[in-house]
Amino acid sequence: MDTFETDLAQEPERLIDERFPDPRGGTYWPHLVYARPDGARPLMLDLRVPEGAAARPLVVYIHGGGWRIGTPKYDNPTLRRIDAPGRLHAAGFAVARISYRLSGEATWPVPLHDCKAAIRWLRARADTFGVDPRRVAVMGESAGGHLAAMVALTGDDPEMEGAVGETGGSTRVAAAVNWYGVTDLWSIGERREPPPDGAPRMEEALIGGPRAANRTALEAASPVRTVGAAAPPFLHQHGDADRIVPHSQAEALHAALKEAGHDTILDLVPGADHCFWGAAPADRDGGIMDRAIAFLGAHLGHAAPG
C-alpha cells in the first residue's frame, strides 16, 4: 500500500472536508473512503453534488471492466463522449462514482457487498453532502450494470448485505439503470470460447472457480435468477450489435422482471456495440442519456432544469 492509500486508510473522515468547487457548479469531493476492509485497499468514491438548497437525488454509478479492471474514472472514448456522470450532474442529480474490489482481489459476493457498503455510507451522511437518502438510484455499465442490477434486486436482503464498512443502513434503491450488463452468468459462458492463454473466463474469475464445477454459484450471482417479489423500476439500455455481451442478456432480465409484475423498460440502441460503440450520433450525443435522465427523473421525483 502506498503512502497516499495509507493516509486514506487512517483518516477517511477528514477527507469529507476536502471539498472543491465543481467547474460545472456545485461541490466535488474527490477522495472519499467508504470502507476499509481488513487486508484490502481502502474503498473509495468520488461525489459531485449540484448547486441548490434542496437535497438532491443521488445516482450511484458503478464502473465496468469485466469485474477485473477499472476505477471510478474508468471509461473509453465513447463513454467519455456520452459522459453519463456529467450529464446526470447537469440535470441536477448528485453522482457518486464508486470503486469495488475486483476479481484479482476478492471473489463473489464481495463486489456486491462493497457496492452496498457505499450506498449505506452515503445514506448515513446524506445531510453532510446535501443528498436525499430517500431518492437513491443505481446505474452501471458492463460489469457495473451486472452489479447495479444485483444491488437493485437484493435491497436489504440480509443474506446479501455483507459486513463491509458501516452496517445497518438500507441498501434499497428507487430505480436502476443497467447498461449492457451480464444478467445470466451461466448462459454467457455458453457462447464464449475460453481464453487462449488458459486464463479463467471473466465470470469464472468473479466466482473463483471453473465454470463446469460452479453452475450453482454462477446462477446465484445472476440477476435473472434473483428476480423476486420486490424490485425497483429498471431501464435496460443495450446495443443491438453488442458482440461482447449480447442484447439477449438484457432481454432475459427484462422478461423476468415483466413476468414478475415489475416496472421495466428495454431500450435497444440500433447499431451499437459494447459501450455503445458505433451508436448513431443522435443516440451517442444525446438520446441515450436523454432517455436515462427522463427515466431517473420520473422515479426519483426530479425534473431536470431547462
C-alpha positions in Angstrom: 0.0 0.0 0.0 1.5 3.3 -0.9 1.7 6.4 1.3 -1.4 8.0 -0.2 -3.5 4.9 0.4 -2.1 4.6 4.0 -3.2 8.1 4.8 -6.6 7.4 3.4 -7.0 4.3 5.4 -6.1 6.1 8.6 -8.1 9.3 8.2 -11.1 8.7 6.0 -13.4 11.2 7.7 -11.1 14.2 7.3 -11.5 13.8 3.6 -15.1 14.9 3.9 -13.6 18.4 4.5 -11.6 18.2 1.3 -14.2 19.6 -1.0 -13.7 21.7 -4.0 -15.9 23.9 -6.2 -17.1 21.9 -9.2 -16.3 23.6 -12.5 -19.8 22.6 -13.6 -21.4 24.1 -10.5 -21.8 22.7 -7.0 -19.3 20.8 -4.9 -16.9 18.0 -5.6 -15.4 15.5 -3.1 -12.7 13.5 -5.0 -11.3 11.1 -2.4 -13.9 9.7 0.0 -13.2 6.4 1.7 -16.4 4.5 2.4 -14.8 1.3 3.8 -11.5 -0.1 5.0 -11.8 -3.9 4.7 -9.2 -5.9 6.6 -6.2 -6.7 4.4 -7.5 -4.8 1.4 -7.1 -1.4 -0.1 -9.4 1.4 1.1 -12.6 1.5 -0.9 -13.1 5.0 -2.4 -15.7 7.0 -4.2 -16.0 10.5 -5.6 -19.1 12.6 -5.3 -20.4 15.6 -7.2 -23.4 17.5 -5.9 -25.0 20.3 -7.9 -25.8 23.7 -6.6 -29.1 24.2 -4.8 -30.7 24.5 -1.4 -32.8 21.4 -1.7 -31.4 17.9 -1.1 -30.5 16.3 -4.4 -31.5 12.9 -5.7 -28.4 10.6 -5.8 -27.3 8.3 -8.6 -24.6 5.7 -7.6 -22.6 4.9 -10.7 -20.7 1.6 -10.9 -17.9 1.2 -13.5 -17.3 -1.7 -15.8 -14.2 -3.6 -16.7 -15.2 -7.3 -16.7 -15.1 -7.3 -12.8 -11.3 -7.5 -13.2 -10.1 -4.0 -14.1 -11.3 -0.4 -13.7 -11.7 2.5 -11.4 -14.5 5.1 -10.8 -13.0 7.1 -13.6 -12.8 4.0 -16.0 -14.1 4.9 -19.4 -13.2 4.9 -23.1 -13.6 7.5 -25.9 -17.3 6.6 -26.5 -18.2 6.7 -22.8 -16.3 10.0 -22.4 -18.4 11.4 -25.2 -21.6 10.2 -23.7 -20.4 11.4 -20.3 -23.1 9.9 -18.1 -21.8 11.3 -14.8 -21.5 14.8 -16.4 -25.0 14.7 -18.0 -26.5 13.5 -14.7 -24.8 16.3 -12.8 -26.0 18.9 -15.3 -29.6 17.5 -15.0 -29.5 18.2 -11.2 -28.6 14.7 -9.8 -25.8 14.1 -7.3 -23.5 11.5 -8.7 -21.3 9.1 -6.7 -18.8 7.0 -8.7 -17.7 4.1 -6.6 -14.9 1.6 -6.5 -15.2 -2.0 -5.5 -12.9 -5.0 -5.1 -12.0 -6.6 -8.4 -11.7 -10.3 -9.2 -8.0 -10.3 -8.6 -8.6 -9.1 -5.1 -11.7 -11.0 -4.0 -14.5 -13.2 -5.3 -18.3 -13.1 -5.4 -20.2 -11.8 -3.4 -17.6 -9.4 -2.2 -18.0 -6.9 -5.1 -21.7 -6.7 -4.3 -21.1 -6.2 -0.6 -18.8 -3.4 -1.5 -21.4 -1.6 -3.6 -23.9 -2.0 -0.9 -21.5 -0.6 1.7 -21.0 2.5 -0.5 -24.8 3.1 -0.5 -25.1 2.7 3.3 -22.1 5.1 3.8 -23.6 7.8 1.5 -27.1 7.5 3.1 -25.6 7.8 6.6 -24.0 11.2 5.5 -26.9 12.5 3.4 -27.2 15.6 5.4 -23.5 16.4 5.2 -23.5 16.1 1.4 -26.9 17.6 0.7 -28.4 14.5 -0.9 -31.8 12.9 -0.3 -31.5 9.4 1.3 -35.0 8.5 0.1 -34.2 9.2 -3.6 -31.3 7.0 -4.5 -30.8 5.1 -7.8 -28.1 2.8 -9.1 -26.6 2.8 -12.5 -23.8 0.8 -14.0 -22.1 -0.2 -17.3 -21.0 -3.6 -18.3 -19.7 -5.4 -15.2 -21.1 -2.4 -13.3 -24.5 -3.0 -15.0 -24.5 -6.5 -13.6 -23.6 -5.2 -10.1 -26.2 -2.4 -10.3 -28.9 -5.0 -11.2 -27.8 -7.2 -8.3 -27.9 -4.2 -5.9 -31.4 -3.3 -7.0 -32.7 -6.9 -6.7 -31.3 -7.6 -3.3 -32.0 -4.4 -1.4 -32.0 -5.0 2.4 -31.7 -8.8 1.8 -29.8 -9.9 5.0 -28.2 -12.8 3.1 -26.7 -10.4 0.5 -25.8 -7.4 2.6 -22.4 -8.5 3.8 -20.4 -6.8 6.6 -18.3 -4.3 4.7 -18.0 -0.8 6.2 -21.0 0.5 8.1 -23.8 -1.9 8.6 -27.4 -1.4 9.5 -28.5 1.2 6.9 -30.8 0.5 4.0 -29.5 -0.5 0.5 -32.8 -0.3 -1.2 -32.8 1.9 -4.3 -35.7 3.6 -6.1 -34.6 2.8 -9.7 -31.9 1.0 -11.6 -30.2 1.6 -15.0 -28.5 -1.4 -16.5 -26.1 -0.6 -19.3 -25.3 -3.8 -21.2 -24.6 -5.8 -18.1 -24.4 -9.6 -18.0 -27.6 -10.9 -16.4 -27.1 -14.7 -16.7 -23.6 -15.7 -15.8 -24.2 -19.3 -16.8 -25.5 -18.7 -20.3 -22.9 -16.1 -21.2 -20.3 -18.8 -20.9 -22.0 -21.0 -23.5 -21.2 -18.6 -26.3 -17.6 -17.7 -25.3 -14.5 -19.6 -26.1 -12.1 -20.0 -23.2 -9.2 -17.5 -23.3 -6.3 -18.9 -25.4 -3.8 -18.5 -22.7 -5.7 -20.8 -20.3 -6.7 -17.9 -18.1 -10.2 -18.2 -16.5 -13.2 -16.6 -18.2 -14.2 -13.3 -16.6 -17.2 -14.9 -14.9 -15.0 -17.7 -13.6 -12.6 -15.2 -12.1 -15.6 -13.4 -10.5 -16.9 -16.5 -8.7 -13.5 -18.1 -8.1 -13.7 -21.4 -9.9 -14.2 -23.1 -13.2 -17.5 -22.9 -14.9 -18.1 -26.6 -15.2 -17.9 -27.1 -11.4 -19.7 -24.0 -10.4 -23.1 -23.7 -12.2 -24.9 -23.1 -8.9 -22.6 -20.3 -7.9 -22.9 -18.7 -11.4 -26.6 -18.8 -11.3 -26.7 -17.4 -7.7 -24.7 -14.4 -9.0 -27.1 -13.8 -11.9 -29.8 -11.1 -11.9 -32.2 -13.3 -14.0 -32.1 -15.8 -11.2 -32.5 -13.2 -8.4 -35.8 -11.5 -9.5 -38.3 -11.9 -6.7 -41.3 -10.2 -5.3 -39.6 -6.8 -4.8 -37.7 -4.8 -7.4 -37.4 -1.1 -8.3 -38.2 0.1 -11.8 -35.5 -0.9 -14.3 -34.2 0.7 -17.5 -32.0 -1.6 -19.7 -30.1 0.2 -22.4 -28.1 -2.2 -24.6 -26.7 -2.0 -28.1 -28.4 -4.4 -30.5 -25.0 -5.2 -32.2 -23.1 -5.9 -28.9 -20.5 -8.6 -29.6 -19.2 -8.9 -26.0 -22.5 -9.1 -24.0 -25.3 -9.9 -26.4 -28.5 -8.0 -26.1 -30.3 -11.2 -25.2 -28.9 -10.7 -21.7 -30.9 -7.5 -21.3 -33.9 -9.1 -22.9 -33.7 -12.0 -20.4 -33.8 -9.8 -17.4 -36.4 -7.5 -18.8 -38.6 -10.6 -19.5 -38.1 -12.0 -16.0 -39.0 -8.6 -14.4 -42.0 -8.2 -16.6 -43.2 -11.7 -15.8 -42.9 -11.0 -12.0 -45.0 -7.8 -12.5 -42.3 -5.2 -12.1 -41.8 -1.9 -14.0 -39.2 -2.5 -16.7 -38.2 -0.8 -19.9 -36.0 -2.3 -22.6 -34.2 0.3 -24.8 -32.1 -1.4 -27.6 -29.8 1.1 -29.3 -29.6 0.4 -33.0 -26.2 -0.5 -34.5 -24.4 -0.1 -31.1 -21.7 -2.5 -30.0 -20.4 -2.8 -26.4 -20.1 0.5 -24.6 -22.4 1.9 -27.3 -19.5 1.9 -29.9 -21.0 2.6 -33.3 -24.2 4.2 -32.0 -25.7 6.8 -34.2 -24.7 10.4 -33.3 -28.3 11.1 -32.2 -28.1 8.4 -29.6 -24.4 8.8 -28.7 -24.5 12.5 -28.3 -27.9 12.8 -26.6 -30.6 10.2 -27.0 -29.2 7.5 -24.7 -28.7 9.9 -21.8 -31.9 11.8 -22.5 -33.8 8.6 -22.0 -31.9 7.6 -18.9 -32.4 11.0 -17.4 -36.1 11.0 -18.1 -36.4 7.6 -16.5 -34.4 8.5 -13.4 -36.3 11.8 -13.1 -39.6 10.1 -13.2 -38.7 7.6 -10.5 -36.7 9.9 -8.3 -39.3 12.7 -8.4 -36.9 15.1 -10.1 -37.4 17.4 -13.1 -34.2 18.3 -15.0 -33.6 22.1 -15.3 -34.4 23.7 -18.6 
